[in-house]
């Protein structure tokens, strides 16, 4: 029984056909792959931007809180001066006098 081996031309044609098939398959697979990579990059950029916005907002909130804390501290320091007993008694007398007039 004789075995016939392929000729060099047949091997070359088979190699070329295999290369064409591989190139076609790569082209077909490339489009969804690029779409997935593009979507991934878009998602990464979106998350990065959101994190930056959150970081900026947190810094602004921190600054507002520090300012408000300073304001409260100043008010607390001034409060005993504003709440002297004599002033409170005078305010109470005025309020009672106003109620009696009505």
C-alpha positions as CSV (number, residue, x, y, z in Angstrom):
1,X,0.0,0.0,0.0
2,X,1.6,3.2,-1.1
3,X,1.2,6.4,0.8
4,X,1.2,9.6,-1.1
5,X,2.7,12.6,0.6
6,X,1.5,16.1,-0.3
7,X,3.6,18.1,-2.6
8,X,5.3,21.3,-1.7
9,X,2.7,23.3,-3.6
10,X,-0.1,21.6,-1.7
11,X,1.6,22.2,1.6
12,X,2.1,25.9,0.6
13,X,-1.6,26.2,-0.4
14,X,-2.7,24.6,2.9
15,X,-0.4,26.9,4.9
16,X,-1.7,30.0,3.0
17,X,-5.3,28.9,3.5
18,X,-4.7,28.4,7.2
19,X,-3.1,31.8,7.5
20,X,-6.1,33.4,5.7
21,X,-8.5,31.6,8.0
22,X,-6.5,32.7,11.1
23,X,-6.5,36.3,9.9
24,X,-10.2,36.2,9.3
25,X,-10.9,34.7,12.7
26,X,-8.6,37.3,14.3
27,X,-10.5,40.1,12.5
28,X,-13.9,38.7,13.6
29,X,-12.7,38.4,17.3
30,X,-10.9,41.8,17.3
31,X,-14.1,43.9,17.1
32,X,-15.8,42.6,20.2
33,X,-12.5,42.6,22.0
34,X,-11.9,46.2,21.2
35,X,-15.4,47.0,22.3
36,X,-14.8,45.3,25.6
37,X,-11.5,47.1,26.1
38,X,-13.1,50.4,25.2
39,X,-16.0,49.8,27.6
40,X,-13.4,48.9,30.3
41,X,-11.4,52.1,29.7
42,X,-14.6,54.2,29.8
43,X,-15.7,52.5,33.1
44,X,-12.2,53.2,34.5
45,X,-12.3,56.8,33.5
46,X,-15.8,57.3,34.9
47,X,-14.8,55.8,38.3
48,X,-11.6,57.8,38.4
49,X,-13.6,61.0,37.7
50,X,-16.2,60.1,40.3
51,X,-13.4,59.5,42.9
52,X,-11.8,62.8,42.1
53,X,-15.2,64.6,42.5
54,X,-15.8,62.9,45.8
55,X,-12.3,63.8,47.0
56,X,-12.9,67.5,46.1
57,X,-16.3,67.5,47.8
58,X,-14.8,65.9,50.9
59,X,-12.1,68.6,51.1
60,X,-14.7,71.3,50.7
61,X,-16.8,69.8,53.4
62,X,-13.8,69.5,55.7
63,X,-13.0,73.2,55.1
64,X,-16.6,74.2,55.8
65,X,-16.6,72.1,59.0
66,X,-13.4,73.7,60.2
67,X,-14.7,77.2,59.5
68,X,-18.0,76.5,61.3
69,X,-16.1,74.9,64.3
70,X,-14.1,78.1,64.6
71,X,-17.3,80.2,64.4
72,X,-18.8,78.1,67.2
73,X,-15.7,78.5,69.3
74,X,-15.8,82.3,68.9
75,X,-19.5,82.4,69.9
76,X,-18.9,80.2,73.0
77,X,-16.1,82.6,74.1
78,X,-18.4,85.6,73.7
79,X,-21.5,83.9,75.2
80,X,-20.7,84.5,78.9
81,X,-20.2,88.2,78.2
82,X,-23.6,88.3,76.5
83,X,-25.4,86.3,79.3
84,X,-24.6,88.5,82.3
85,X,-27.1,88.2,85.1
86,X,-27.9,91.9,85.1
87,X,-28.6,91.9,81.4
88,X,-30.9,88.9,81.7
89,X,-32.8,90.4,84.6
90,X,-33.3,93.7,82.7
91,X,-34.5,91.7,79.6
92,X,-36.9,89.8,81.8
93,X,-38.3,93.0,83.4
94,X,-38.8,94.6,80.0
95,X,-40.6,91.4,78.7
96,X,-42.8,91.3,81.8
97,X,-43.6,95.0,81.5
98,X,-44.5,94.5,77.9
99,X,-46.8,91.6,78.8
100,X,-48.5,93.7,81.6
101,X,-49.2,96.5,79.1
102,X,-51.0,94.2,76.8
